[in-house]
């Protein structure tokens, strides 16, 4: 009886560690396959938007292709045609679709 009380007070048993191991492995897998790539993609998108300049040809997330004529704090004014201008928020500019368009590839479908 005394031996069992002492073993209970000594802390977590090795069995408990083995029971938690699958959950820890799942967390590691989620980090490396979901969280880390998503954070990297968001960082690349932010850097892409920060590097935009007047005259760049871009594609929005909805598929609108235009040339930047004016950049403000949160907005970008795109020139679609000689006298046609559209104002969009910077977050609507898609790095993936713009890069695919510049390479001449088929523009990928939006994942949002």
VMD Tcl script that builds the backbone (N, CA, C; Angstrom):
set m [mol new atoms 336]
animate dup $m
set s [atomselect $m all]
$s set {name element resname resid chain x y z} {
  {N N UNK 1 A 0.819 -1.183 0.000}
  {CA C UNK 1 A 0.000 0.000 0.000}
  {C C UNK 1 A 0.869 1.254 0.000}
  {N N UNK 2 A 1.861 1.299 0.870}
  {CA C UNK 2 A 2.766 2.437 0.948}
  {C C UNK 2 A 3.530 2.609 -0.368}
  {N N UNK 3 A 3.913 1.506 -0.984}
  {CA C UNK 3 A 4.632 1.551 -2.252}
  {C C UNK 3 A 3.771 2.182 -3.351}
  {N N UNK 4 A 2.493 1.873 -3.410}
  {CA C UNK 4 A 1.616 2.437 -4.432}
  {C C UNK 4 A 1.364 3.925 -4.192}
  {N N UNK 5 A 1.294 4.358 -2.957}
  {CA C UNK 5 A 1.114 5.779 -2.651}
  {C C UNK 5 A 2.360 6.561 -3.057}
  {N N UNK 6 A 3.521 6.023 -2.794}
  {CA C UNK 6 A 4.773 6.693 -3.167}
  {C C UNK 6 A 4.899 6.780 -4.679}
  {N N UNK 7 A 4.527 5.728 -5.406}
  {CA C UNK 7 A 4.637 5.754 -6.865}
  {C C UNK 7 A 3.640 6.728 -7.478}
  {N N UNK 8 A 2.480 6.921 -6.881}
  {CA C UNK 8 A 1.512 7.889 -7.390}
  {C C UNK 8 A 1.979 9.320 -7.165}
  {N N UNK 9 A 2.694 9.551 -6.094}
  {CA C UNK 9 A 3.173 10.890 -5.800}
  {C C UNK 9 A 4.427 11.242 -6.590}
  {N N UNK 10 A 5.078 10.292 -7.180}
  {CA C UNK 10 A 6.345 10.560 -7.856}
  {C C UNK 10 A 6.174 11.282 -9.186}
  {N N UNK 11 A 4.964 11.406 -9.716}
  {CA C UNK 11 A 4.758 12.153 -10.951}
  {C C UNK 11 A 4.143 11.283 -12.016}
  {N N UNK 12 A 4.302 11.685 -13.265}
  {CA C UNK 12 A 3.696 10.982 -14.389}
  {C C UNK 12 A 4.381 9.651 -14.614}
  {N N UNK 13 A 3.596 8.677 -14.876}
  {CA C UNK 13 A 4.152 7.355 -15.145}
  {C C UNK 13 A 4.566 7.277 -16.603}
  {N N UNK 14 A 5.428 6.331 -16.943}
  {CA C UNK 14 A 5.830 6.177 -18.345}
  {C C UNK 14 A 4.650 5.862 -19.256}
  {N N UNK 15 A 3.615 5.216 -18.727}
  {CA C UNK 15 A 2.435 4.928 -19.528}
  {C C UNK 15 A 1.754 6.212 -19.991}
  {N N UNK 16 A 1.716 7.211 -19.146}
  {CA C UNK 16 A 1.067 8.476 -19.500}
  {C C UNK 16 A 1.845 9.171 -20.622}
  {N N UNK 17 A 3.147 9.079 -20.569}
  {CA C UNK 17 A 3.972 9.685 -21.624}
  {C C UNK 17 A 3.686 9.023 -22.961}
  {N N UNK 18 A 3.562 7.700 -22.963}
  {CA C UNK 18 A 3.260 6.994 -24.203}
  {C C UNK 18 A 1.840 7.272 -24.688}
  {N N UNK 19 A 0.941 7.595 -23.788}
  {CA C UNK 19 A -0.412 7.957 -24.187}
  {C C UNK 19 A -0.451 9.346 -24.819}
  {N N UNK 20 A 0.397 10.237 -24.377}
  {CA C UNK 20 A 0.431 11.593 -24.923}
  {C C UNK 20 A 1.266 11.696 -26.198}
  {N N UNK 21 A 2.113 10.736 -26.441}
  {CA C UNK 21 A 3.007 10.773 -27.603}
  {C C UNK 21 A 2.260 10.911 -28.934}
  {N N UNK 22 A 1.181 10.163 -29.191}
  {CA C UNK 22 A 0.471 10.361 -30.468}
  {C C UNK 22 A -0.078 11.780 -30.644}
  {N N UNK 23 A -0.570 12.373 -29.572}
  {CA C UNK 23 A -1.084 13.741 -29.662}
  {C C UNK 23 A 0.041 14.737 -29.955}
  {N N UNK 24 A 1.183 14.525 -29.350}
  {CA C UNK 24 A 2.331 15.398 -29.625}
  {C C UNK 24 A 2.797 15.248 -31.072}
  {N N UNK 25 A 2.771 14.027 -31.567}
  {CA C UNK 25 A 3.172 13.799 -32.956}
  {C C UNK 25 A 2.189 14.470 -33.922}
  {N N UNK 26 A 0.910 14.430 -33.598}
  {CA C UNK 26 A -0.094 15.092 -34.430}
  {C C UNK 26 A 0.152 16.599 -34.450}
  {N N UNK 27 A 0.484 17.172 -33.311}
  {CA C UNK 27 A 0.785 18.606 -33.253}
  {C C UNK 27 A 2.000 18.955 -34.104}
  {N N UNK 28 A 3.021 18.116 -34.065}
  {CA C UNK 28 A 4.224 18.342 -34.875}
  {C C UNK 28 A 3.884 18.268 -36.362}
  {N N UNK 29 A 3.095 17.281 -36.743}
  {CA C UNK 29 A 2.700 17.140 -38.152}
  {C C UNK 29 A 1.885 18.345 -38.595}
  {N N UNK 30 A 0.942 18.786 -37.784}
  {CA C UNK 30 A 0.146 19.969 -38.128}
  {C C UNK 30 A 1.036 21.188 -38.296}
  {N N UNK 31 A 2.012 21.345 -37.441}
  {CA C UNK 31 A 2.895 22.501 -37.544}
  {C C UNK 31 A 3.670 22.480 -38.864}
  {N N UNK 32 A 4.295 21.351 -39.173}
  {CA C UNK 32 A 5.154 21.304 -40.356}
  {C C UNK 32 A 4.389 21.231 -41.672}
  {N N UNK 33 A 3.184 20.682 -41.670}
  {CA C UNK 33 A 2.452 20.545 -42.924}
  {C C UNK 33 A 1.365 21.585 -43.132}
  {N N UNK 34 A 0.917 22.254 -42.080}
  {CA C UNK 34 A -0.159 23.224 -42.245}
  {C C UNK 34 A 0.207 24.623 -41.773}
  {N N UNK 35 A 0.646 24.755 -40.557}
  {CA C UNK 35 A 0.867 26.075 -39.970}
  {C C UNK 35 A 2.082 26.765 -40.582}
  {N N UNK 36 A 3.204 26.088 -40.640}
  {CA C UNK 36 A 4.443 26.692 -41.153}
  {C C UNK 36 A 4.333 27.099 -42.624}
  {N N UNK 37 A 3.835 26.232 -43.529}
  {CA C UNK 37 A 3.702 26.667 -44.929}
  {C C UNK 37 A 2.729 27.832 -45.102}
  {N N UNK 38 A 1.652 27.846 -44.318}
  {CA C UNK 38 A 0.686 28.933 -44.425}
  {C C UNK 38 A 1.297 30.256 -43.971}
  {N N UNK 39 A 2.088 30.219 -42.912}
  {CA C UNK 39 A 2.762 31.431 -42.437}
  {C C UNK 39 A 3.776 31.926 -43.469}
  {N N UNK 40 A 4.478 30.995 -44.099}
  {CA C UNK 40 A 5.460 31.353 -45.127}
  {C C UNK 40 A 4.756 31.988 -46.333}
  {N N UNK 41 A 3.617 31.421 -46.718}
  {CA C UNK 41 A 2.853 31.948 -47.841}
  {C C UNK 41 A 2.330 33.355 -47.532}
  {N N UNK 42 A 1.866 33.572 -46.319}
  {CA C UNK 42 A 1.378 34.898 -45.921}
  {C C UNK 42 A 2.504 35.917 -45.920}
  {N N UNK 43 A 3.683 35.509 -45.498}
  {CA C UNK 43 A 4.838 36.412 -45.480}
  {C C UNK 43 A 5.242 36.793 -46.914}
  {N N UNK 44 A 5.195 35.823 -47.833}
  {CA C UNK 44 A 5.514 36.097 -49.230}
  {C C UNK 44 A 4.487 37.044 -49.847}
  {N N UNK 45 A 3.208 36.851 -49.526}
  {CA C UNK 45 A 2.154 37.725 -50.054}
  {C C UNK 45 A 2.344 39.154 -49.556}
  {N N UNK 46 A 2.671 39.301 -48.284}
  {CA C UNK 46 A 2.895 40.631 -47.714}
  {C C UNK 46 A 4.091 41.312 -48.371}
  {N N UNK 47 A 5.165 40.566 -48.574}
  {CA C UNK 47 A 6.353 41.130 -49.232}
  {C C UNK 47 A 6.028 41.524 -50.671}
  {N N UNK 48 A 5.240 40.712 -51.367}
  {CA C UNK 48 A 4.852 41.006 -52.747}
  {C C UNK 48 A 4.059 42.308 -52.820}
  {N N UNK 49 A 3.102 42.471 -51.910}
  {CA C UNK 49 A 2.277 43.687 -51.908}
  {C C UNK 49 A 3.121 44.910 -51.577}
  {N N UNK 50 A 4.087 44.764 -50.672}
  {CA C UNK 50 A 4.958 45.887 -50.319}
  {C C UNK 50 A 5.856 46.306 -51.479}
  {N N UNK 51 A 6.178 45.388 -52.376}
  {CA C UNK 51 A 7.076 45.678 -53.500}
  {C C UNK 51 A 6.352 46.205 -54.737}
  {N N UNK 52 A 5.034 46.278 -54.704}
  {CA C UNK 52 A 4.282 46.755 -55.866}
  {C C UNK 52 A 4.646 48.197 -56.179}
  {N N UNK 53 A 4.687 48.503 -57.469}
  {CA C UNK 53 A 5.006 49.855 -57.882}
  {C C UNK 53 A 4.153 50.292 -59.048}
  {N N UNK 54 A 4.156 51.566 -59.309}
  {CA C UNK 54 A 3.388 52.121 -60.413}
  {C C UNK 54 A 3.878 51.518 -61.722}
  {N N UNK 55 A 2.937 51.091 -62.547}
  {CA C UNK 55 A 3.269 50.513 -63.839}
  {C C UNK 55 A 3.333 48.990 -63.844}
  {N N UNK 56 A 3.304 48.362 -62.671}
  {CA C UNK 56 A 3.319 46.896 -62.601}
  {C C UNK 56 A 1.984 46.345 -63.090}
  {N N UNK 57 A 2.051 45.273 -63.858}
  {CA C UNK 57 A 0.834 44.603 -64.298}
  {C C UNK 57 A 0.542 43.475 -63.318}
  {N N UNK 58 A -0.667 43.490 -62.759}
  {CA C UNK 58 A -1.011 42.531 -61.706}
  {C C UNK 58 A -2.360 41.883 -62.004}
  {N N UNK 59 A -2.641 40.810 -61.231}
  {CA C UNK 59 A -3.922 40.120 -61.310}
  {C C UNK 59 A -4.516 40.115 -59.907}
  {N N UNK 60 A -5.793 40.463 -59.808}
  {CA C UNK 60 A -6.450 40.432 -58.500}
  {C C UNK 60 A -6.945 39.015 -58.214}
  {N N UNK 61 A -7.375 38.788 -56.991}
  {CA C UNK 61 A -7.876 37.478 -56.591}
  {C C UNK 61 A -9.132 37.099 -57.375}
  {N N UNK 62 A -9.869 38.076 -57.867}
  {CA C UNK 62 A -11.065 37.793 -58.654}
  {C C UNK 62 A -10.760 37.645 -60.136}
  {N N UNK 63 A -9.500 37.825 -60.521}
  {CA C UNK 63 A -9.095 37.598 -61.903}
  {C C UNK 63 A -9.018 38.838 -62.766}
  {N N UNK 64 A -9.139 40.005 -62.193}
  {CA C UNK 64 A -9.036 41.245 -62.969}
  {C C UNK 64 A -7.566 41.542 -63.229}
  {N N UNK 65 A -7.241 41.770 -64.486}
  {CA C UNK 65 A -5.862 42.060 -64.889}
  {C C UNK 65 A -5.776 43.557 -65.199}
  {N N UNK 66 A -4.779 44.207 -64.607}
  {CA C UNK 66 A -4.631 45.635 -64.850}
  {C C UNK 66 A -3.234 46.116 -64.514}
  {N N UNK 67 A -2.973 47.357 -64.916}
  {CA C UNK 67 A -1.678 47.995 -64.652}
  {C C UNK 67 A -1.881 49.022 -63.546}
  {N N UNK 68 A -0.982 49.024 -62.576}
  {CA C UNK 68 A -1.104 49.945 -61.445}
  {C C UNK 68 A -0.834 51.370 -61.908}
  {N N UNK 69 A -1.809 52.252 -61.646}
  {CA C UNK 69 A -1.612 53.654 -62.003}
  {C C UNK 69 A -1.406 54.518 -60.764}
  {N N UNK 70 A -1.857 54.023 -59.601}
  {CA C UNK 70 A -1.725 54.818 -58.383}
  {C C UNK 70 A -1.791 53.885 -57.184}
  {N N UNK 71 A -0.897 54.111 -56.221}
  {CA C UNK 71 A -0.898 53.333 -54.979}
  {C C UNK 71 A -1.089 54.297 -53.821}
  {N N UNK 72 A -2.118 54.017 -53.020}
  {CA C UNK 72 A -2.381 54.803 -51.823}
  {C C UNK 72 A -2.121 53.918 -50.612}
  {N N UNK 73 A -2.524 54.355 -49.446}
  {CA C UNK 73 A -2.264 53.601 -48.217}
  {C C UNK 73 A -2.779 52.170 -48.288}
  {N N UNK 74 A -4.076 52.012 -48.502}
  {CA C UNK 74 A -4.675 50.680 -48.518}
  {C C UNK 74 A -5.225 50.306 -49.877}
  {N N UNK 75 A -5.228 51.233 -50.814}
  {CA C UNK 75 A -5.865 51.019 -52.107}
  {C C UNK 75 A -4.862 51.061 -53.247}
  {N N UNK 76 A -5.232 50.377 -54.322}
  {CA C UNK 76 A -4.457 50.397 -55.556}
  {C C UNK 76 A -5.433 50.734 -56.676}
  {N N UNK 77 A -5.068 51.687 -57.516}
  {CA C UNK 77 A -5.899 52.028 -58.671}
  {C C UNK 77 A -5.301 51.351 -59.888}
  {N N UNK 78 A -6.129 50.509 -60.527}
  {CA C UNK 78 A -5.681 49.762 -61.700}
  {C C UNK 78 A -6.247 50.397 -62.955}
  {N N UNK 79 A -5.422 50.442 -63.986}
  {CA C UNK 79 A -5.881 50.891 -65.287}
  {C C UNK 79 A -6.160 49.638 -66.103}
  {N N UNK 80 A -7.437 49.447 -66.454}
  {CA C UNK 80 A -7.826 48.271 -67.210}
  {C C UNK 80 A -7.770 48.526 -68.709}
  {N N UNK 81 A -8.125 49.725 -69.102}
  {CA C UNK 81 A -8.126 50.133 -70.493}
  {C C UNK 81 A -7.648 51.572 -70.532}
  {N N UNK 82 A -7.658 52.193 -71.693}
  {CA C UNK 82 A -7.115 53.535 -71.803}
  {C C UNK 82 A -7.805 54.514 -70.853}
  {N N UNK 83 A -9.132 54.413 -70.694}
  {CA C UNK 83 A -9.851 55.345 -69.828}
  {C C UNK 83 A -10.649 54.616 -68.742}
  {N N UNK 84 A -10.320 53.396 -68.447}
  {CA C UNK 84 A -11.052 52.622 -67.451}
  {C C UNK 84 A -10.155 52.344 -66.257}
  {N N UNK 85 A -10.579 52.839 -65.101}
  {CA C UNK 85 A -9.811 52.669 -63.881}
  {C C UNK 85 A -10.681 51.988 -62.827}
  {N N UNK 86 A -10.056 51.131 -62.025}
  {CA C UNK 86 A -10.749 50.435 -60.943}
  {C C UNK 86 A -9.890 50.579 -59.704}
  {N N UNK 87 A -10.561 50.866 -58.587}
  {CA C UNK 87 A -9.860 50.979 -57.315}
  {C C UNK 87 A -10.121 49.704 -56.519}
  {N N UNK 88 A -9.045 49.016 -56.094}
  {CA C UNK 88 A -9.168 47.791 -55.299}
  {C C UNK 88 A -8.277 47.917 -54.063}
  {N N UNK 89 A -8.588 47.128 -53.043}
  {CA C UNK 89 A -7.731 47.116 -51.857}
  {C C UNK 89 A -6.485 46.288 -52.164}
  {N N UNK 90 A -5.399 46.605 -51.485}
  {CA C UNK 90 A -4.142 45.907 -51.736}
  {C C UNK 90 A -4.249 44.408 -51.478}
  {N N UNK 91 A -5.075 44.028 -50.517}
  {CA C UNK 91 A -5.237 42.612 -50.198}
  {C C UNK 91 A -5.875 41.810 -51.313}
  {N N UNK 92 A -6.478 42.478 -52.284}
  {CA C UNK 92 A -7.108 41.784 -53.403}
  {C C UNK 92 A -6.097 41.372 -54.471}
  {N N UNK 93 A -4.884 41.866 -54.385}
  {CA C UNK 93 A -3.853 41.516 -55.355}
  {C C UNK 93 A -3.304 40.139 -54.997}
  {N N UNK 94 A -3.287 39.248 -55.973}
  {CA C UNK 94 A -2.849 37.876 -55.743}
  {C C UNK 94 A -1.442 37.659 -56.285}
  {N N UNK 95 A -0.535 37.274 -55.405}
  {CA C UNK 95 A 0.844 36.998 -55.819}
  {C C UNK 95 A 0.895 35.785 -56.740}
  {N N UNK 96 A 0.204 34.716 -56.363}
  {CA C UNK 96 A 0.238 33.491 -57.150}
  {C C UNK 96 A -0.314 33.698 -58.556}
  {N N UNK 97 A -1.457 34.364 -58.647}
  {CA C UNK 97 A -2.072 34.576 -59.949}
  {C C UNK 97 A -1.262 35.546 -60.800}
  {N N UNK 98 A -0.654 36.552 -60.165}
  {CA C UNK 98 A 0.174 37.501 -60.906}
  {C C UNK 98 A 1.421 36.810 -61.454}
  {N N UNK 99 A 2.075 35.993 -60.636}
  {CA C UNK 99 A 3.268 35.284 -61.103}
  {C C UNK 99 A 2.938 34.300 -62.220}
  {N N UNK 100 A 1.816 33.613 -62.114}
  {CA C UNK 100 A 1.404 32.688 -63.173}
  {C C UNK 100 A 1.094 33.448 -64.453}
  {N N UNK 101 A 0.472 34.604 -64.326}
  {CA C UNK 101 A 0.151 35.426 -65.498}
  {C C UNK 101 A 1.432 35.935 -66.165}
  {N N UNK 102 A 2.387 36.360 -65.365}
  {CA C UNK 102 A 3.653 36.868 -65.912}
  {C C UNK 102 A 4.437 35.778 -66.625}
  {N N UNK 103 A 4.349 34.546 -66.134}
  {CA C UNK 103 A 5.039 33.423 -66.773}
  {C C UNK 103 A 4.310 32.940 -68.019}
  {N N UNK 104 A 3.055 33.334 -68.155}
  {CA C UNK 104 A 2.271 32.891 -69.300}
  {C C UNK 104 A 1.544 31.588 -69.038}
  {N N UNK 105 A 1.569 31.117 -67.791}
  {CA C UNK 105 A 0.856 29.896 -67.432}
  {C C UNK 105 A -0.625 30.191 -67.292}
  {N N UNK 106 A -1.385 29.108 -67.172}
  {CA C UNK 106 A -2.790 29.278 -66.897}
  {C C UNK 106 A -2.933 29.793 -65.472}
  {N N UNK 107 A -3.790 30.776 -65.274}
  {CA C UNK 107 A -3.973 31.371 -63.953}
  {C C UNK 107 A -4.684 30.364 -63.069}
  {N N UNK 108 A -4.116 30.045 -61.886}
  {CA C UNK 108 A -4.733 29.049 -60.999}
  {C C UNK 108 A -6.035 29.557 -60.406}
  {N N UNK 109 A -6.890 28.624 -60.016}
  {CA C UNK 109 A -8.148 28.970 -59.365}
  {C C UNK 109 A -7.859 29.473 -57.970}
  {N N UNK 110 A -8.650 30.422 -57.503}
  {CA C UNK 110 A -8.494 30.962 -56.158}
  {C C UNK 110 A -8.878 29.914 -55.136}
  {N N UNK 111 A -8.088 29.824 -54.042}
  {CA C UNK 111 A -8.340 28.831 -53.003}
  {C C UNK 111 A -9.119 29.412 -51.839}
  {N N UNK 112 A -9.524 30.676 -51.947}
  {CA C UNK 112 A -10.248 31.285 -50.828}
  {C C UNK 112 A -11.718 31.237 -51.041}
}
mol reanalyze $m
mol bondsrecalc $m
mol representation Tube
mol addrep $m
